[in-house]
Amino acid sequence: MGTRIIKMPDVGEGVAEAEIVEWHVEVGQSVLEDQILAAVMTDKATVEIPSPVAGKVLALGGDVGATLAVGAELVRLEVAGEGNEEVAAAPREAAPPAHPPAERLTTPPPAPKAPAPTPVEAATPVARGSLGPPRPPGEKPIASPAVRRRAREAGIDLRQVRGSGPPAAPSGGGRVARTEVETVKVIGLRRRIAQKMAESKRRAAHFSYVEEIDVTALEDLRAKLNAENPDRPRLTLMPFLMQALVRAVADFPEMNALYDDEAETIERHAGVHIGIATQTPQGLMVPVARHCEARGLWDCAAEVRRLAEAARNGQATRAELLGSTITITSLGPLGGIVTTPVLNRPEVAIIGVNRQVVRPVWQGAEFVPRTMMNLSSSFDHRVIDGYNAAQFVQRIKGLLEAPATIFIEA
């Protein structure tokens, strides 16, 4: 038998390390060729690592949440044959693996013997006077049957014992104070989100601009198109906003840009690659709808649906999660009145969609019901002036309030 070391592979161009987000095997387990060993993540893309050979797991390269460099030991297997050359060349005094070999784990050292418990019958009765002041008249001690029995055997009157824990619940309320604390390790996508959001707030000079938009006409058009085209992808607000964004960035190219604050350069992109912030069971992901300037309304709708499903199912590829030039974020029906989106750095603009509400709006002679919605957008003030940002949002507002103009060729 020999030992085979499986190293952390290069899971993407330019990636130097990856984080272990899930182990599919454990020490002592036998694995087959092509069986998944672990899932690792980098740049929000999760990659599963298969075993190139069959064998038995001797050691794992780290716990969930550990970051390993490309080429570092990921798994050590016991295999038939001589194993690989790297193991044979490894010095004996090298540091031991993160987990000991399976053979050591199967026979744990004997636990030290605890002293024999003192029989309850031999317990020394405690004088009532030493147990503190008695309870108020009529107050019954709260204790389980086992505690009551143990107290009787020890000669202790529980009515004379004051509790040292949380106070009892108010009579009739049935509520009990809880003191549990759950510690959750921040790993995987949640760690990436935390790092990226903190870096964005630390580096970019955020400022937000909020504008109210009357989307009554747009909602009427959307409902009509959906009713007349039941076999086509269902239209939501998103594809209309994407189309309006394409038209707006043509007039304001500085918004469809990336800012390299190290080189102090701005890349203005002709292609409009819109990141669609998507909530998934694992956390927030931003798949990218590429070249929206070349897509029609229903094409945008189909692509948003495809990307959202891929992200939520954990099937979005690394290429689908990188390369956006401007981002749209929406909380859907939970969108609130106003939000302050965090820039998807190195982008310089993000458009936030708030929820729609029907309310009375004064229109010269009377109040009429209108469907209203806020756009809460954030910009990088280092490269975007407030006046230009306001003009940009006003351009989007005009397109959405008169949706037919979205489709008029320039």
Buried (B, 14 or more C-beta within 10 A) or exposed (E): EBBBBBBBBEBBEEBEBBBBBBBBBEBBEEBEEEEBBBBBBBBBBBBEBBBBBBBBBBBBBBEBEBBBEBEBBBBBBBBEEEBBEEBEEEEEEEEEBBBEBBEEBEEEEEEEEEEEEEEEEEEEEBEBEEBEEBBEEEEEBEBEEEEEEBBEEBEBEBEBBEEEEEEEEEEEEEEEEEEEEEEEEEBBBBBBBEEBBEEBEEBBEBBBBBBEBBBBBBBEBBEEBBEEEEEEBBBBBBBBBBBBBBBBBBEBEBBBBBBEBEEEEBEEBEEBBBBBBBBBEBBBBBBBBBBBBEBEBBBBBBBBBBBBEBBBEBEBEBEBBBEBBBBBBBBEEEBEEEBEBBBBBBBBBBBBBBBBEEEEBEEEEEEEEBBBBBBBBBBBBBBBEEEBBBEBBEBBBBBBBEBEEBEEEE
